[in-house]
Amino acid sequence: MKRTSLGPERRSSTRGARRRRILSLPLIEARPRHLTATLALLAGLALTLAACGGGQPATPSGADAPASPSPAAPAESQAAVDAAKSSLGQTLVDADGRTLYAFTKDKGGESTCYGDCEATWPALTVQGDPAAGDGVEASLLATTDRNDGSAQVTYKGMPLYLFSGDQQPGDTNGQGVGGVWFAVTPAGALVGTTSGGGATDDGGQSGGGYGYP
């Protein structure tokens, strides 16, 4: 069989076409890999943006927004005066059961206990009107203004105090201290005295001072 001989130009053209096909194969195969990597990168960026941006999710249409919490109820502003039984008998106590006392040196229904005296014998104060508990005469309750503008509870005209030496409800360690501090009965009398209670213009009983510890 007779072979047809290709001329130099024909052979050169054939080799060039073959070389171009060979060189183009990696590019054709690389394109799918390059495209896959690009798509993966875009997907990763989309997930990152979704996690980091955007703020709060939108409220679905027709759904109610979460209600704001209601403000806390205001604290009780009334000071309750109750009656309780102790070693002294039935006496006035505050809402926590602590014994209440009167100071016989108070004059005209106004307190004279300030400074060191006030630190030892804190006044029973109130915002608003004092409340009468069981066994307490509401008509005997009132208030008097202190120097700092607070309202101190009075009973039958006597300003009422607590004693810092009483550690728990029912304690009566302030009874008779200095001969001028006395627990008060629901009738408005001073426990352990012959006086019927109530403030006096001359300062009441004389005694040995404020009874500091």
C-alpha positions as CSV (number, residue, x, y, z in Angstrom):
1,M,0.0,0.0,0.0
2,K,1.3,3.3,-1.0
3,R,1.8,5.8,1.9
4,T,0.9,9.4,1.3
5,S,3.7,11.6,2.4
6,L,2.7,14.8,4.1
7,G,4.5,17.8,3.3
8,P,6.4,19.8,5.9
9,E,3.7,22.5,6.1
10,R,1.0,19.9,6.6
11,R,2.9,18.0,9.2
12,S,3.6,21.3,11.1
13,S,-0.1,22.2,11.0
14,T,-1.2,18.8,12.3
15,R,1.3,18.9,15.2
16,G,0.1,22.4,16.2
17,A,-3.5,21.3,16.3
18,R,-2.6,18.3,18.3
19,R,-0.6,20.4,20.8
20,R,-3.4,22.9,21.2
21,R,-5.8,20.0,22.1
22,I,-3.4,18.6,24.6
23,L,-2.8,22.0,26.2
24,S,-6.5,22.7,26.4
25,L,-7.3,19.5,28.3
26,P,-6.1,20.7,31.8
27,L,-8.0,23.9,31.4
28,I,-11.2,22.1,30.6
29,E,-10.7,19.8,33.6
30,A,-9.7,22.7,35.9
31,R,-12.8,24.7,35.2
32,P,-15.2,22.4,37.1
33,R,-12.8,22.3,40.1
34,H,-12.4,26.0,40.0
35,L,-16.1,26.5,39.8
36,T,-16.8,24.1,42.7
37,A,-14.3,25.9,44.9
38,T,-15.8,29.3,44.1
39,L,-19.3,28.1,44.9
40,A,-18.1,26.6,48.2
41,L,-16.4,30.0,49.1
42,L,-19.6,31.9,48.3
43,A,-21.7,29.5,50.4
44,G,-19.3,30.0,53.3
45,L,-19.5,33.8,53.0
46,A,-23.3,33.6,53.0
47,L,-23.3,31.6,56.2
48,T,-20.9,34.0,57.9
49,L,-23.0,37.0,57.0
50,A,-26.2,35.3,58.2
51,A,-24.5,34.5,61.6
52,C,-23.0,37.9,62.2
53,G,-25.3,40.5,60.7
54,G,-28.9,41.4,60.6
55,G,-29.7,42.1,64.3
56,Q,-33.0,40.9,65.6
57,P,-35.2,38.7,63.5
58,A,-38.2,40.3,62.1
59,T,-41.5,39.7,63.9
60,P,-43.8,37.5,61.8
61,S,-46.7,39.4,60.2
62,G,-49.7,39.5,62.5
63,A,-47.8,38.3,65.6
64,D,-47.8,40.5,68.7
65,A,-44.5,41.9,69.9
66,P,-43.3,40.7,73.3
67,A,-44.8,42.7,76.1
68,S,-42.5,44.8,78.2
69,P,-42.3,43.7,81.9
70,S,-44.6,45.6,84.2
71,P,-42.9,47.9,86.7
72,A,-42.6,46.6,90.2
73,A,-45.3,47.5,92.7
74,P,-44.4,50.3,95.0
75,A,-43.3,49.4,98.5
76,E,-45.9,49.6,101.3
77,S,-45.8,53.2,102.6
78,Q,-48.0,52.6,105.8
79,A,-46.4,51.8,109.1
80,A,-48.6,49.4,111.0
81,V,-48.9,49.6,114.8
82,D,-50.1,46.4,116.4
83,A,-50.7,45.0,119.9
84,A,-48.8,42.0,121.1
85,K,-48.3,40.1,124.4
86,S,-44.9,40.2,126.0
87,S,-43.4,39.8,129.4
88,L,-44.8,43.3,130.1
89,G,-48.3,42.3,129.1
90,Q,-50.1,43.7,126.1
91,T,-48.0,46.5,124.4
92,L,-47.7,48.3,121.1
93,V,-45.4,46.8,118.5
94,D,-44.5,47.7,114.9
95,A,-45.3,45.5,111.9
96,D,-42.3,43.3,112.7
97,G,-43.4,42.7,116.3
98,R,-40.8,44.9,117.8
99,T,-41.7,46.7,121.0
100,L,-42.6,50.4,120.7
101,Y,-41.6,52.9,123.4
102,A,-42.4,56.5,124.5
103,F,-40.0,59.1,125.8
104,T,-41.2,61.0,128.8
105,K,-39.0,64.0,128.0
106,D,-40.9,64.7,124.7
107,K,-42.9,67.9,124.9
108,G,-46.2,68.9,123.4
109,G,-46.4,65.8,121.2
110,E,-43.1,66.6,119.5
111,S,-39.9,64.5,119.6
112,T,-36.8,65.8,121.5
113,C,-34.8,62.7,120.7
114,Y,-32.1,63.6,118.1
115,G,-28.4,62.9,117.5
116,D,-27.0,60.2,119.8
117,C,-30.4,59.7,121.3
118,E,-31.9,59.0,117.8
119,A,-29.2,56.5,117.0
120,T,-30.1,54.5,120.1
121,W,-33.9,55.0,119.9
122,P,-34.8,55.2,116.2
123,A,-38.2,56.9,115.5
124,L,-41.0,54.9,114.0
125,T,-41.6,56.9,110.8
126,V,-44.2,56.6,108.1
127,Q,-45.0,57.7,104.6
128,G,-48.7,58.5,104.6
129,D,-51.0,57.6,107.4
130,P,-50.2,55.0,110.0
131,A,-52.3,51.9,110.0
132,A,-53.9,50.4,113.2
133,G,-53.7,46.7,113.7
134,D,-55.9,44.5,115.9
135,G,-56.4,45.8,119.4
136,V,-55.0,49.3,118.5
137,E,-57.2,52.4,118.6
138,A,-57.0,54.0,115.2
139,S,-58.3,57.3,116.7
140,L,-55.2,57.5,118.9
141,L,-52.8,57.2,115.9
142,A,-51.3,60.4,114.3
143,T,-48.0,61.8,113.2
144,T,-45.6,64.5,114.1
145,D,-42.9,66.2,112.0
146,R,-39.3,65.6,112.8
147,N,-36.4,68.0,112.1
148,D,-35.5,66.1,108.9
149,G,-39.0,66.4,107.5
150,S,-40.0,62.8,108.1
151,A,-43.3,61.9,109.8
152,Q,-43.0,60.1,113.2
153,V,-45.9,58.0,114.3
154,T,-47.6,59.1,117.6
155,Y,-50.0,57.3,119.9
156,K,-52.2,59.3,122.2
157,G,-49.9,62.3,121.4
158,M,-46.7,60.4,122.3
159,P,-44.0,59.9,119.6
160,L,-43.2,56.2,119.3
161,Y,-39.7,54.7,119.1
162,L,-37.8,51.4,118.7
163,F,-34.9,50.4,120.9
164,S,-31.6,49.4,119.3
165,G,-31.0,47.0,122.2
166,D,-33.9,44.8,121.2
167,Q,-32.6,42.0,119.1
168,Q,-35.8,40.2,118.1
169,P,-39.6,40.6,118.3
170,G,-40.9,40.4,121.8
171,D,-37.8,41.9,123.4
172,T,-38.5,44.6,126.0
173,N,-34.9,45.6,126.9
174,G,-35.8,49.3,126.6
175,Q,-38.4,49.2,129.3
176,G,-37.6,51.7,132.1
177,V,-34.2,52.7,130.7
178,G,-33.0,55.9,132.4
179,G,-36.4,56.1,134.1
180,V,-37.7,57.9,130.9
181,W,-38.4,55.2,128.4
182,F,-41.5,53.0,128.7
183,A,-43.5,50.6,126.6
184,V,-47.0,51.7,125.6
185,T,-50.2,49.8,126.2
186,P,-53.1,49.8,123.6
187,A,-54.9,52.1,125.9
188,G,-52.1,54.7,125.6
189,A,-50.7,54.2,129.1
190,L,-47.0,53.8,129.9
191,V,-46.1,50.4,131.3
192,G,-44.9,50.4,134.9
193,T,-45.8,54.0,135.7
194,T,-48.6,55.7,137.6
195,S,-49.0,58.1,134.7
196,G,-51.9,57.6,132.3
197,G,-49.6,58.3,129.4
198,G,-49.7,61.0,126.8
199,A,-47.3,63.9,126.2
200,T,-47.1,66.7,128.7
201,D,-46.0,70.3,128.4
202,D,-43.4,70.0,131.2
203,G,-41.7,67.0,129.8
204,G,-43.4,64.3,131.9
205,Q,-41.5,62.3,134.4
206,S,-38.0,63.4,135.4
207,G,-35.3,60.8,134.9
208,G,-31.7,59.9,134.4
209,G,-31.2,60.9,130.7
210,Y,-31.6,59.1,127.5
211,G,-30.5,55.7,128.7
212,Y,-27.6,55.2,126.3
213,P,-26.0,51.7,126.3
